[in-house]
Amino acid sequence: NPWFAPRGRCSALRVAPAPAWAQGAGKPGGTAGAGLQAWKPSAPLYGQFVKAVATRYSGHYRPAGQRTALPKVSYWEIFNEPNFIEDLAPVSSQADMYRGLLAAAWPGLKGHGNTVLFGSLAFGGGGETAPLAFVRQLYCLDGGYHSLRGRTASQHGCPSKGGFRAKNPALFSAGGFAMHPYPLAVNQTVPPNRTRAHNPDFVAFSQLPNLIKTLDRVTKAYGSGKRYNVWNDEYGYITNPPNSVGVTLNNQALYLNWAEYLSWKNPRIASFHQFLLGDPPPKAISGSGFDSGLLTYTGVPKPAYNAWRLPLYLPVSATRKGRSLEVWGCVRPAQYAARDTHQKQVGHIQFRANGSAGFKNIGAPVTFRNPNGSCYFDRHIKFPSSGTVQITYQYP
């Protein structure tokens, strides 16, 4: 399941779910088991599968008959939404099964110089196990962050006399923790600074700091100083139209840029990802209608399409004359163009005064030289009057 593949090379891979031959017996039949993608998967078999895929995409594997090796995958994500019943079942042992899958997958990935992510949790509120409760059980801790003991520890496959860190190296040595903090558990129309679910163990966007604190507490409980950054690698806003519960098309664009700015400000958030590119076919997902695309089902760009290409956000949009305003944004294509052309890329912040006919450049250009660097800029600009701001960029 490749979830990020820039310009001709697959750089990241999510290994999920377990293949059919690695799943356990006793899967419910009929409608009860229709949507279950991983039922009691075998950790050893899953580990063999991950090792095979990691070897194939290590950058050194050359299939028979080919002159060159297959491309290297540098970023790996172990499983997808293990707290969601369709992705890992039965629910009662999700965290325990996932702990075993992590331990089995880890040896096959750690030797390739990879960034390995784990977690990949659903936000909560859609029938999933609450993410923070899942994390505590994953680390064999109770609600007070104390190690499980006795029969309770045995029931969850946890050691009752120490040795947890040694048996679970992935939980203390991975490259980051992935989260899908959709606002669905709150209300699609609520702006990103107020997407806080009623359940304190849920993780909607505004509750990402709670997840960070929880991750720090579970590693500290075992004497580890590991401080995981959170990778938001699934996020988006369902829109109205076509879905009656969604945000307006203009607010989708605003909220995405706003949420990305808030993520950029938090040094413990490592990534920001949009899902989907295009809306699914009508009624393709029963009971879901996950219409979070930047394009409609027929391919028409929503306002968020260009807002995603060139994000622009002013945290404060009014001030006294003579004072500056913060202008934040991203020229998302610049790094790819720098990689293609080996030349500096230039964007321009532009301003149009109210009542004026056209835009003019304001402030210094925003420049990008490093093909592997950041797309972001953050400026403070004094505007001569009220008006409109935009960012422009021409792909070479």
N, C-alpha and C positions, 0 to 999 in steps of 0.2 A: 504494500500500500504506500506508494510514494506520495508524500505530502508537500514536497517542495522541490521543484526541478528547474532551476534557472538556466535558460539558454544553452541547450544542447548537452547538459550533463546532469545526471541525477546525483545530487549531493546529500540527500537525506532520505531515510527510509523508515517507515513505521512497520514493525513486524507484528501483524495481527490479522485475524485471530489465529489460534492454533490450527494447523491443517487438520482435515477431517480424520486422517489416520492417527493423529495424536490425541484424539478425544476419548473420554471414558464411556463406559457402558451405563445403561439405565436412563438415557435421555428420554424425557416425557414425549409421548406421541401426540398426534393430533394437533389441535390449535395451541395446546399448552407448550409444545416444544417447537412450534413452527418458526419462531423468530430467534431461537437460541443459537448463536453462532459458535459458542465454545462451552461444552458441557464437560465438567471435570477433566480438563485436559491433563495429559501425562507430562509432568515437568521434565523428566529425562528425555522423552521424545521431542518435546518442544525445544529443549536445549540443543539437541542434535540438529534440528531444523535451522535454528538461529546460527549455529556454527557453520553449517553448509552455506547459508546465504552470505554470512560475513566473509567466508573464504572466497566465495565467488566475486564479491565486490570489494575485495581488499586492495585493488589496484594492481595486483600481481598475477591474477588468474587469467590465463589465455586459453579460451576454449579450443578444442581440436579444429584445425582448419583455418583458424584466424591468426593473422600476423601480429596483432596488437592485443594487449591485455584489456579486459573490460574496465570501465571507469571505476574509480574508488568512491565509495560512499563514506562520507566523513561524519555524518550526524545520524544517529540511530535512536529510535524510540521503541521501548519494549512494551508491546501490547497497546491496546486502545480502550479507554474507558472501562477498566476492569470492575468499576463499581456500578456499571449499568447491566441490568439483567440480561439483555440480549447479547452482550459481549463476553460475559463470564457468569456461569451459573453452576450450582445453585447459589442464591444470594447469601445464605447463612454462612458460607465459607469462602466468600469472594476474596477477602483480604488474605486469608491463609493460603488459598491457592495461588494468588498473585505473588506472595512472598516466595513460594516454591518456584514459580516460573522465572522470577528475577534471578534467583540463585542459580538456576540451571542455564539461563541465557548468558549470564555475566562472563563466564570463562571464554566463550566463543567470540566476544566482542572486545574485551579489554586489551587485547594484544595488537590492535591495528591502529593505534593512535587516534581512536574515535572519540567524539563527544557522545556519550550515551545518556539518554533521558529516560526517566521512569515516571510513574504516576499516570499522567494522561487522563485525569479524572474528569467525569461529567460533573456539572455544577451542583446538582442536587435539586430536588423539587419536581423531577420528571419521573419519579419511581425509582431513582437510584439510591444506593446507600449514601448517606450524607458524607461528603468528602473528608471532613476533619475526623469524624468517627472512624472512617476507613483508614486514615493515616495512623491513628493511634493503635488500631488493631493490627495494622501491617507491621508496626514496630513492637508488637506484643506488650502494649501499655494499656492501663485502664484510664478512666476519665480524669484521674488525678496525676497521670503521667508516671505511675508506678508500674514496675514490671509485673506481669501476670504470674501467679504462683499456683502451685498445687494442681488440682483437677482442672481449673480454668486454663492454666497454661497448657496442660496436656491436650485439652479439647481443641485448642487452636494451634497445635503443633509448635508450641514455644518451649524453649529450654527453661527449666525451673531453677537451675543452679548456675546461671551465667553462661558465657560463651556465645551470646547472641551476635555480637559484632563480628566475631570470627566466622560464624556460620552464614552471615548475610552481608558480604562485602559490598554488594551493589547498593545497599541502603545507606552506606557511609562513604562511598567512593565514586558515585555516578557524577555526570557532568551537569545535571540540573533536574528539576522537577517540573513536569508539564501539567498544565491545567487548562480546562475549557470553561471559563467563567461567564458563560452566556447570561444575559439578563432575563431569561425566560422565567425563572423562579420568582421574579418580582413583578415586572410589568414592562412590556416592550416600549411603552411610551415614556418611561422615566429616563432622564438623562444619566450619563455614565457616572457622575459623581454621587448619584443617589440610588444605585442599583444594589440595594442591601436587602437580602432575603430575611424573612422573619426568623428562620431557624439559624442559630449561631454556628451550627456545624456545616451549613451550606456555604458555597463560595461563589457568589455572584461577583461581578467586577469590583464593586466597592469593598468587598470582603477579602481581596487578595492579601492585604496586610495581615489579616487573621491567619491565612494559610502560611505566610512567611513566619509568623510567630510560632505557629504549631510545629513547623518543620525544625525551627531552631530548638524548640523544647524537646522534641523526640530524639534528636541526635545528642543533645546535652544530657538527656537522661542516661545515656550510656558512656558519658565522659568524652564524647566527641565534640570537637570545635567546628565541625562541618556546618557551613552556612549556605544552604542551597539557594540559588537564584531560581525564580519561577519563569518558565517559558509558557507564555500564553500562545498556544499554537492552534487554537480554534476559537473564533469569536465572530460575531456578526449580529445584525439586526434584521428581523423579519419585517417586511414592508407591507403597507396598505396604500395602494393596491399591490398584490392581489389578495392579501390575507387580512381579514377584518381585525385581527388582534395586533397588527403590526404598527410601526411608526410611519409617519408620512415619508414620502420619498426624500424630501429636503432634509428632514430630521435624521434619516439614515446617514446621509452625507455628513451632517454636522456632528452627530454622535460618534461616528467612526473617527473623525479627525480629533475630536475632543478626547475620546478614550485613548487614542494613540499618544496624544500630548501628555496625558496623566501617566501613561506607562513610561514614556521617555523620561519623565521627571523622577521616577522611582528607580534607584540604582539596583534594586533587587529583582526587577522585572527585566528579563533578558530578551524577550521577543514579543511581537504583536502580529497576529495573523488573521486574515480575512477568510471566512468560509460562508458562502460558496462563491464561485465565479458567476454562475448562472443559476436562475431559479430552476427547480426540478419540474418535470411535466406535471400538469394539474392532477392532483390526487395520486401521484406516484408513490408517496409515502403515506400509508393509511393513518389517518388521525393526526398527521404532523403538519403538512403544508409548510415545510421549512424554506420559506421564500426569502432567504437572506442574501440572494445573489446581487452582484453589481450590475448584472444584466437580467432582463426579463427572460421568461422561458423562450420567447421568440427571438432573443438576441438583441433587443433594444437596450441601449445603455440607460441606466438610472442615473440621477445626479451624482450618486456615490461613486460611479465609475471613474469620472475625472477627479473627484475629490480623493479617491484612493491613489490615483497616479501622482497627483500633486497636492498632498495634504497642506492645509493652511489653517491656522487657528490663532485667534487673539484671546487670551484669557480674560482680558478687560478691553472693551471696545470703546470706552468713553473716558475722557480726561479733560483737564483744563488746558487751554491753549498754551503752548510752550513746553508742555510736559511730554515725555515719550511714552509710547505704548510697546509692549512686548509683541513681536511678530514671530511666531514659530511655524516651521513647516518642514517639508521633506521633498526633495526632487528625486523621486523613487527610481526613475530610469538612469540617473547619472552614473551610478557605479557600473552598470552594464555597458553604457556607452564608453566609459573610460576603459573598460576591459577590451571592448571591440576596437577602439581607435588608438589607444595609448596616448590620448590627448586630454588636456584639462577640459572639464565641462562647466558651463556657466549658465546660471539662471538669474532672473531679475525680479525683484520685488517692485511692483508698480502700484501707482495711486491715481485715482480719478476723483477730483473734487466734485461735490454735488453741483449739478448744473453744467458741468464741463462735458465736452464731447468725447474725449479720449483719455487713455491711460498714459502716464509717463513714469519712467524709472525713478525710484526714490531710494536713497541709500546706496551703499556699495553693492556690486553684484555678489551673488552667492556662488562660490567656486568649489569644484570637486576634482581632486587629482588622484586619489587613492582608489583603485578599482575594488579593493576589499574593505573600504572604509564605510563611514556612515553617510546616509542620505540627508541627515537632519541639519537645520540651521536654526539659530535663535538670536534674534536681533531686537534692539530697542530703538525705535524710530520716532522722531518728532514729525508729526503731520501738520501741514499748513492750515488745514480746515477739515470739516467733516467730509466724508466721502467713502470710497470703496477701495479695497486692497485686493490685489491678486498676485499670484506668482506665475511667471512664464518661463518656458524652457522649450528649446527646439532640439529635437533628437537629430544628431548629425546625419 
